[in-house]
Amino acid sequence: MVRGNAGSWRTRVPSSDGTGSSSAVAAQGSTGIPNIPQRTSAYRPTKMWSNQNNDDANRAAVRPRRNTNYRGDPNSEYFTQHVIGLEDEANSALWIMDIPTSVKATDLFSIVHVGAVSYLNLHKPETEDGKCAADLAFKQPEHAARFYSQIKSGLFLHGGQLWGRYNRNGLLGHNGPQRRVIWIRAPEDIMTEEYWRGYFDLYCVNRVVGVRSEPVVKGQKLMEFEFVRIAGQAQSCLQAILNDEELIEKGVSAGYSRDPCEA
């Protein structure tokens, strides 16, 4: 799968537990950075991570303000931007239906070319003969409108026609540089998928669906990681890196990259 202008994207290979998480191996690189990632950042793990890992020090202290299955921080920007009954013109979130069970997140992303995606949640069918559904939200409502128009005109995936509507749990549009793709440049001895997946798993519950790498230049290597969502995943992983003095002192830099779904 090729995504972007340079390098090649490669879909994630899930681990044996089906989560896609993996652990780094090896001892220590020439930079002095342990090749087994350590939690050295001043950034605290997300509430969802803390709740799932029984971390009482960081566990969410308050309950959500309305009925929801959301297990993260109810005070987060992500949660507070959702508005029940939001008008379609201001709504960035769609509910996609009749998705064949063979479809994966990467397949859905591959047909989106209208604008940056905020998040994608792919839901398994509730019955054996059912189909999947998905929450798909964009950064801007006009991008959701464009994709909704494509669905109404007839959009097919894995031989099945997709159907959709605006999500009743609407999402307000949001500006800013945040994307669900981040780039990392660092000494080549820690620039492996295993190291960074292990690092990400120390701070948040995440799912990486694409990885791209560039050739080594003067001992430095560039990699990009594509997540299924901005909030709680790409954003959290980037903040962990930028607040990790040990990594920064060793020459690690990072930032947001262009979303392959952007027009």
Backbone torsions as a table, in degrees:
resi	resn	phi	psi	omega
1	MET	NA	123.0	179.4
2	VAL	-104.2	124.4	179.7
3	ARG	-132.4	127.2	176.2
4	GLY	98.4	-177.7	-173.4
5	ASN	-93.7	-22.3	-177.2
6	ALA	-138.7	150.9	-179.5
7	GLY	71.2	-178.5	-180.0
8	SER	-129.5	140.7	176.2
9	TRP	-87.7	143.7	178.9
10	ARG	-131.0	129.5	-177.7
11	THR	-67.7	153.8	-176.8
12	ARG	-73.7	141.7	174.4
13	VAL	-100.8	113.8	-176.9
14	PRO	-61.5	151.4	175.5
15	SER	-79.6	177.9	-175.3
16	SER	-63.3	-24.6	-179.8
17	ASP	-88.1	0.4	175.4
18	GLY	83.1	-0.9	-176.9
19	THR	-89.3	-20.5	-176.1
20	GLY	88.6	-3.0	179.3
21	SER	-74.3	152.1	177.5
22	SER	-150.7	159.2	-178.4
23	SER	-110.4	145.7	178.3
24	ALA	-82.3	152.6	178.2
25	VAL	-126.8	171.4	-179.4
26	ALA	99.1	173.3	-172.0
27	ALA	-99.5	-81.5	-175.8
28	GLN	-150.0	138.6	-178.2
29	GLY	-85.7	177.2	-177.9
30	SER	-66.8	-19.7	179.9
31	THR	-78.0	-12.9	-175.6
32	GLY	91.0	-1.0	177.0
33	ILE	-85.9	124.0	178.5
34	PRO	-57.6	135.0	178.8
35	ASN	-76.4	-10.5	168.2
36	ILE	-97.2	114.5	-173.0
37	PRO	-60.9	142.1	178.3
38	GLN	-119.0	154.1	176.5
39	ARG	-84.8	92.8	-177.5
40	THR	-115.9	-1.4	-178.2
41	SER	-80.5	149.9	173.8
42	ALA	-73.7	-12.3	179.2
43	TYR	-72.1	131.2	-179.7
44	ARG	-86.3	145.2	177.8
45	PRO	-56.7	154.4	-179.7
46	THR	-66.8	161.4	178.8
47	LYS	-62.3	-39.6	179.5
48	MET	-62.3	-43.5	177.8
49	TRP	-60.4	-45.0	-178.3
50	SER	-63.3	-41.8	179.5
51	ASN	-64.8	-39.0	-178.2
52	GLN	-78.0	-22.2	-177.7
53	ASN	-107.6	14.9	177.2
54	ASN	53.2	40.0	177.9
55	ASP	-91.1	93.1	-174.6
56	ASP	-63.3	-28.2	-177.4
57	ALA	-66.5	-31.0	-177.1
58	ASN	-114.7	5.7	-177.0
59	ARG	-62.4	142.5	179.4
60	ALA	-56.6	127.9	-174.3
61	ALA	-90.8	-15.4	-178.0
62	VAL	-126.1	156.9	179.1
63	ARG	-90.3	153.9	176.7
64	PRO	-56.5	153.5	-175.6
65	ARG	-83.5	-3.8	176.9
66	ARG	-150.6	168.4	-178.5
67	ASN	-63.1	124.0	-177.3
68	THR	-164.2	155.2	174.3
69	ASN	-93.0	1.2	-178.0
70	TYR	-62.8	129.4	-175.5
71	ARG	-109.5	9.8	179.4
72	GLY	-94.2	-153.0	-175.8
73	ASP	-84.2	115.9	-179.2
74	PRO	-69.6	-9.4	177.2
75	ASN	-98.4	2.2	-176.6
76	SER	-72.8	158.5	176.9
77	GLU	-59.6	-39.0	-179.9
78	TYR	-58.2	-47.8	-176.3
79	PHE	-69.8	-44.1	-174.7
80	THR	-71.6	-17.4	178.7
81	GLN	-78.6	-10.9	179.1
82	HIS	-83.2	136.0	-177.1
83	VAL	-134.2	117.6	177.9
84	ILE	-69.4	131.2	178.9
85	GLY	77.9	20.7	179.6
86	LEU	-62.9	139.2	178.8
87	GLU	-62.0	144.9	-176.1
88	ASP	-55.3	-40.6	-175.9
89	GLU	-62.1	-24.8	-178.7
90	ALA	-106.5	2.8	-172.5
91	ASN	-94.7	126.6	178.9
92	SER	-98.3	0.1	-173.5
93	ALA	-110.8	136.5	178.2
94	LEU	-120.6	155.6	173.1
95	TRP	-115.5	115.0	-175.6
96	ILE	-102.3	133.0	-175.2
97	MET	-124.8	169.9	177.4
98	ASP	59.5	38.7	178.7
99	ILE	-85.3	124.2	178.8
100	PRO	-55.8	145.8	-176.6
101	THR	-65.6	-17.8	179.3
102	SER	-78.9	-10.8	-176.2
103	VAL	-76.6	135.2	176.1
104	LYS	-110.7	169.6	179.9
105	ALA	-56.2	-40.5	-179.3
106	THR	-63.5	-31.8	178.0
107	ASP	-67.1	-42.3	178.6
108	LEU	-65.5	-44.5	178.4
109	PHE	-59.7	-32.6	-175.4
110	SER	-68.1	-18.7	179.7
111	ILE	-104.2	4.7	178.8
112	VAL	-100.0	116.5	-178.9
113	HIS	-137.8	31.1	-174.5
114	VAL	-109.8	-16.2	-178.1
115	GLY	166.3	167.3	-177.1
116	ALA	-62.9	136.6	-179.1
117	VAL	-93.6	136.2	175.5
118	SER	-83.9	-45.3	176.4
119	TYR	-163.1	158.7	173.6
120	LEU	-136.3	123.4	173.4
121	ASN	-118.0	113.9	179.9
122	LEU	-97.4	122.4	-175.3
123	HIS	-104.6	133.6	177.9
124	LYS	-72.7	155.8	179.7
125	PRO	-65.9	150.5	-179.7
126	GLU	-83.0	-18.2	177.3
127	THR	-125.9	162.3	-177.0
128	GLU	-62.5	-33.3	-177.8
129	ASP	-100.0	12.1	-179.1
130	GLY	-85.3	-179.2	177.8
131	LYS	-119.9	169.0	-178.0
132	CYS	-84.5	164.8	173.9
133	ALA	-137.2	167.9	-176.8
134	ALA	-151.6	141.3	165.8
135	ASP	-88.9	121.3	177.7
136	LEU	-127.4	118.4	-178.3
137	ALA	-124.6	141.7	179.8
138	PHE	-106.6	169.5	177.4
139	LYS	-74.3	-27.4	-177.3
140	GLN	-130.1	143.2	-179.0
141	PRO	-63.6	-30.0	179.4
142	GLU	-66.3	-28.2	177.1
143	HIS	-72.8	-39.3	175.3
144	ALA	-62.3	-39.9	-179.6
145	ALA	-63.2	-39.8	179.6
146	ARG	-65.0	-43.4	-178.5
147	PHE	-70.7	-37.1	176.9
148	TYR	-61.8	-38.6	177.8
149	SER	-64.1	-38.9	177.2
150	GLN	-63.7	-40.0	179.0
151	ILE	-63.4	-45.0	-179.3
152	LYS	-65.4	-28.4	-179.8
153	SER	-79.2	-14.6	179.8
154	GLY	113.3	97.7	-179.1
155	LEU	-124.2	126.0	-174.5
156	PHE	-116.6	148.1	177.9
157	LEU	-148.8	125.9	-177.4
158	HIS	53.1	39.8	175.3
159	GLY	81.9	-2.6	180.0
160	GLY	-113.6	145.8	178.4
161	GLN	-85.3	132.4	179.8
162	LEU	-85.9	148.2	174.2
163	TRP	-126.9	157.1	-178.0
164	GLY	-163.0	171.0	176.2
165	ARG	-156.3	171.4	174.4
166	TYR	-72.3	141.3	-179.6
167	ASN	-71.5	131.5	178.4
168	ARG	-64.1	-29.7	173.9
169	ASN	-89.4	79.3	-170.2
170	GLY	-69.1	162.3	179.2
171	LEU	-128.6	126.9	176.4
172	LEU	-71.0	148.5	175.6
173	GLY	-68.6	156.2	179.0
174	HIS	-147.2	136.8	179.0
175	ASN	-90.6	-173.0	177.7
176	GLY	109.0	168.6	-174.7
177	PRO	-81.1	-5.5	-174.1
178	GLN	-59.7	135.5	176.1
179	ARG	-139.0	164.6	178.6
180	ARG	-88.5	10.4	176.3
181	VAL	-121.4	132.3	176.8
182	ILE	-123.9	151.1	174.2
183	TRP	-110.1	149.2	177.8
184	ILE	-136.0	130.5	174.0
185	ARG	-120.4	129.9	-174.7
186	ALA	-160.9	169.0	174.1
187	PRO	-54.4	140.6	-168.8
188	GLU	-62.1	-23.5	-174.5
189	ASP	-71.1	-15.3	175.0
190	ILE	-111.4	4.4	-176.8
191	MET	-89.5	70.5	174.8
192	THR	-127.5	153.8	176.6
193	GLU	-60.0	-39.9	-176.8
194	GLU	-61.5	-42.9	-179.0
195	TYR	-63.2	-49.9	-173.0
196	TRP	-75.3	-32.7	173.0
197	ARG	-62.3	-42.2	176.9
198	GLY	-63.0	-38.4	178.4
199	TYR	-65.3	-47.4	179.8
200	PHE	-57.8	-39.6	-176.7
201	ASP	-67.9	-11.9	177.3
202	LEU	-80.8	-14.4	-171.6
203	TYR	-123.9	-20.9	-177.6
204	CYS	-160.4	159.4	170.4
205	VAL	-80.5	119.5	-171.8
206	ASN	-141.6	163.2	174.7
207	ARG	-138.8	115.8	176.7
208	VAL	-94.4	128.0	-178.3
209	VAL	-113.4	-4.2	178.5
210	GLY	-159.4	143.8	178.5
211	VAL	-135.6	134.8	176.9
212	ARG	-129.6	141.1	179.1
213	SER	-134.4	149.6	177.6
214	GLU	-106.9	159.2	176.5
215	PRO	-62.2	154.2	178.9
216	VAL	-68.7	133.1	177.3
217	VAL	-128.6	115.7	179.1
218	LYS	52.6	43.7	176.6
219	GLY	80.8	-1.7	-179.7
220	GLN	-111.3	144.3	179.6
221	LYS	-129.2	142.8	178.8
222	LEU	-109.5	132.2	174.9
223	MET	-132.5	151.2	174.4
224	GLU	-123.7	140.9	-179.5
225	PHE	-123.3	126.8	-179.2
226	GLU	-103.9	120.4	179.3
227	PHE	-101.6	170.8	178.1
228	VAL	-85.3	-11.7	179.6
229	ARG	-151.4	159.4	176.3
230	ILE	-81.4	-66.0	-174.9
231	ALA	-65.0	133.0	176.6
232	GLY	78.5	-7.0	178.3
233	GLN	-129.4	-86.6	-179.6
234	ALA	-56.2	-46.2	-178.1
235	GLN	-63.8	-43.2	-179.2
236	SER	-67.3	-42.4	-179.7
237	CYS	-64.2	-40.7	178.8
238	LEU	-65.2	-44.2	-179.8
239	GLN	-64.2	-34.8	176.7
240	ALA	-61.5	-43.9	-179.5
241	ILE	-66.1	-47.5	-175.8
242	LEU	-67.9	-18.5	178.0
243	ASN	-104.6	15.2	-179.8
244	ASP	-104.0	96.5	-175.6
245	GLU	-61.8	-34.7	-179.9
246	GLU	-63.1	-41.1	178.4
247	LEU	-70.3	-44.1	-178.3
248	ILE	-61.3	-41.4	179.6
249	GLU	-64.0	-26.1	179.5
250	LYS	-90.1	7.2	174.8
251	GLY	93.1	17.5	177.7
252	VAL	-84.6	131.2	175.6
253	SER	-130.3	157.4	-176.2
254	ALA	-159.1	162.5	179.1
255	GLY	-173.5	-176.8	178.3
256	TYR	-85.3	146.5	176.1
257	SER	-114.7	166.4	178.1
258	ARG	-65.1	136.3	175.5
259	ASP	-75.0	127.2	178.5
260	PRO	-59.3	-17.9	179.9
261	CYS	-82.4	-7.2	179.3
262	GLU	-68.2	144.6	-177.3
263	ALA	-65.8	NA	NA
